[in-house]
Amino acid sequence: MISSIHPIPFQEVHQLATMAKEIWYEYYLSIITQEQIDYMLERFYNREKLEQEWNDGVHFLFLGDVEKPCGFLSISEQAAGNFFIHKFYVKKEKRGEGIGSKAFLELIQQMSEAKEIRLQVNRKNIASINFYFKNGFKIEKWADFEIGNGYEMNDFIMLWKRL
């Protein structure tokens, strides 16, 4: 089986900003404002932030072909057996092809120590919420997070548990 997830070397982590910008401008304009997208991209995808996440133990993975990735995810262990997905994105032209589900399945197969995985998803992001439901996540709770500059993230916290 050809792997659908590939570790991102440290020297390439900053490239996520370019892919994130492409995906966010295409996808999130129906959910949040252009101004909030710009603010969040600058806050969460600047080189220093990505390198700090790497140094803090966040693992970054490209999705799809290692030579031409079509998405990415990042994940970290919060406590023994408990993980958090920070980022999980697939480019528009590859959505609906099962890339995300295949990547998630491969991830949990490789992470046999994972008992629980949590993530945050915007409460208006119906397509992603349905994707997570399809892959075994349940809504654990909802939460609002102030992120500065007058913006909030209005999210569901979703939970996947190993059976």
DAKA-V600467 format. One record per backbone hydrogen bond with DSSP energy under -1.0 kcal/mol. NH is the residue of the N-H (numbers start at 1). CO is the residue of the C=O. If there is no record, write none. Layout:
{{NH;CO} {NH;CO}}
This chain:
{{6;62} {8;60} {12;9} {13;10} {15;12} {16;13} {17;14} {19;15} {20;16} {21;17} {22;18} {23;19} {24;20} {25;21} {26;22} {27;23} {28;24} {31;28} {32;28} {37;33} {38;34} {39;35} {40;36} {41;37} {42;38} {43;39} {44;40} {45;41} {50;46} {51;47} {52;48} {53;49} {54;50} {55;51} {56;52} {57;54} {58;53} {59;75} {61;73} {62;6} {63;71} {64;4} {70;63} {72;89} {73;61} {74;87} {75;59} {76;84} {78;82} {79;82} {82;79} {83;116} {84;76} {85;118} {86;74} {87;74} {89;72} {91;70} {94;91} {95;92} {97;94} {102;98} {103;99} {104;100} {105;101} {106;102} {107;103} {108;104} {109;105} {110;106} {111;107} {114;111} {115;81} {116;81} {117;160} {118;83} {119;158} {121;156} {123;154} {125;122} {126;124} {129;125} {130;126} {131;127} {132;128} {133;129} {134;130} {135;131} {136;133} {137;132} {138;159} {140;157} {141;157} {143;155} {145;153} {147;151} {151;148} {153;145} {155;143} {156;121} {157;141} {158;119} {159;138} {160;117} {162;115}}
